[in-house]
Amino acid sequence: MEAEEQEKSLRLKEVILENFMSYKYARIPVHPKLNLILGPNGSGKSSILLGVSVGLGQSRSGRAEKLSDLIRNGEDIARVTLVFDNSPRGDGGRPVPFIRSDELVITRYLRRDGEYWSQINYNPTTKMEVDEILSLFGIDPSNMLILMHQYMIEEFASLDPPEKLRLVEGAVGLSGLRENIKASQERLSRIVSEEKSVEALLNEARETLGMWRAEYEKLVKKRELQALHGELNRLLKWSIYNQLNAEKARLEENISKLEERIASGNRIVSKTVEKYEKVWSRLNKARMKLKRIFFKASEKGFDESLIDEYSKLDEEITKLIRGYVKLNVKAEVLKYRIRELERERRRIQERIKTVEDKVKEAEGQLEGQAPREVEPPDVLEKRINDCIIQIASLGTVSENAEELYKNYLKVYSDLEQKVKVIVENRKAAENELKDRIEIWRRKVAETISRVNEGFRRNMEVMGGTGELRLMNLEDIENAGLTILVSFGGSTLTEFNAYTQSGGERSATVVSFLMALQSLVKSSIRGIDELDVHMDPYMRKRFFQILSEAVEENPGVAYLCITPGTPPPVKDAHIIVVQKVQDESRILEVEPSVKQ
């Protein structure tokens, strides 16, 4: 443990057991050094370490099926109290700053009916709150590398490599890295799940959007055709209006021409009448002359002069009659033609009146400004019919297609943007996970490398050889720690519960535990009878390694339970446990060895 961590560590000062197992009431002082707990079998030594574990919040025990079985016989309630030093340190701060007391007192009650509860400084609290405080200082009663109870050597030997590695991570404070990785994996899993869900929604929205886009395009096309249809109808009205005005102008021009022809005809008729009236006058004169000839002839008879005069006059009268008839016929023909022209004029005038009425009607239907140029009505009518056919070909088009299309377009755009954000988040989460796994690998490799050096040295002291190997570091779930050992010059063999003897297993566990000590965060550490299967030589080596570990980690409270009299140990706090009348009692003994 580093000096700064020692300064800020939570130090255990005292353990108080009340009606706990064979203890009626006992106060066990704990010093920040090696605390040797001695006593005969069955005296209650192991109960002290078990009491510490229960007080720290351990929920199960290898010594009983349930915690209520740990209550002293004949009693209904037991209490375990752990007193920690919370006095201000060198910087003036307390280890647990929100506890305004020099002592942090954690109390756990066990009741016979199976109800358990805890207190902090005599105020009710939850197990979670206790765990949160202890986790700040790396204290985990369930980690056997911190508190190794009796018979746990076999349990540790039976663990598979991944379980061993997790225990090491927990003991040295690297569990947070694994938890960070797990948090990153969960976060990445949530993001990937969210990405799949949003992509599914995006695909669904894309299909729906495509459907409504097609419907919207049909609506736009329909509106364009309807607008064109309206414009064509507008132009058609102007075209009809222009056509009617053109027809009116043409009719008026025709009337003007007819009137000119009528006037011209009338003039000709007048001249013709004037001519045939002159001819008629001459004819009357010729008749008078003829009468005079007939009168002379009646008086004198015809002579040659009269006959000659009569012949000339007859010839003149014949010409005059012919001329008169011709002029008269010509005048009548002209009059007939004039009457026909007048009838045509009246017909055209009636047509003009009809056209004028239509013009007024068409004028009332006109829309907008007059176009500069406009196609003939028949062309426009064909275009209008084509437009109607195109509108009909679109079929039924939802009038709210535009609104729905825009709504789905916004939904799609939002989802598309969300996918981009999620993809960025996924990439960030993947990078975070990759970085955290790399940090974990590096830290784990560095830790095991340091522990391996101490493990090799300790195994040599214990009369064997050993090596630690990491496996499957590329897969955090299956990554593990393999312990290889050899005794008596044999080849390295994986440490397990079957291959090595009891003493060899104890030596291996001791070597591993002591090699780990400088990296363990917890200021409380306990081992229970790890030397039970050791021969005297190996036992002496065990205490040598233990003493060195204690010396290298000042300020740490080591609780070491040993079944027999230990070899001389420098500056150890010795606690002797005895059982008197079925009640365990303790006695502090001053160390007799001074080195």
Secondary structure, 3 states (H helix, E strand, C coil): CCHHHHHHCCEEEEEEEEEECCEEEEEEECCCCEEEEECCCCCCHHHHHHHHHHHCCCCCECCECCHHHHECCCCCEEEEEEEEECCCCCCCCCCCCCCCCCEEEEEEEEECCCCEEEEECCEEECHHHHHHHHHCCCCCCCCCCCEECCCHHHHHHHCCHHHHHHHHHHHHCCHHHHHHHHHHHHHHHHHHHHHHHHHHHHHHHHHHHHHHHHHHHHHHHHHHHHHHHHHHHHHHHHHHHHHHHHHHHHHHHHHHHHHHHHHHHHHHHHHHHHHHHHHHHHHHHHHHHHHHHHHHHHHHCCCHHHHHHHHHHHHHHHHHHHHHHHHHHHHHHHHHHHHHHHHHHHHHHHHHHHHHHHHHHHHHHCCCCCCCCCCCHHHHHHHHHHHHHHHHHCCCCCCCHHHHHHHHHHHHHHHHHHHHHHHHHHHHHHHHHHHHHHHHHHHHHHHHHHHHHHHHHHHHHCCEEEEEEEECCCCCCCCEEEEEEEECCCCCEECCCCCCCHHHHHHHHHHHHHHHHHHCCCCEEEEECCCCCCCHHHHHHHHHHHHHHHHHCCCCEEEEECCCCCCCCCCCEEEEEEEECCEEEEEEECCCCCC
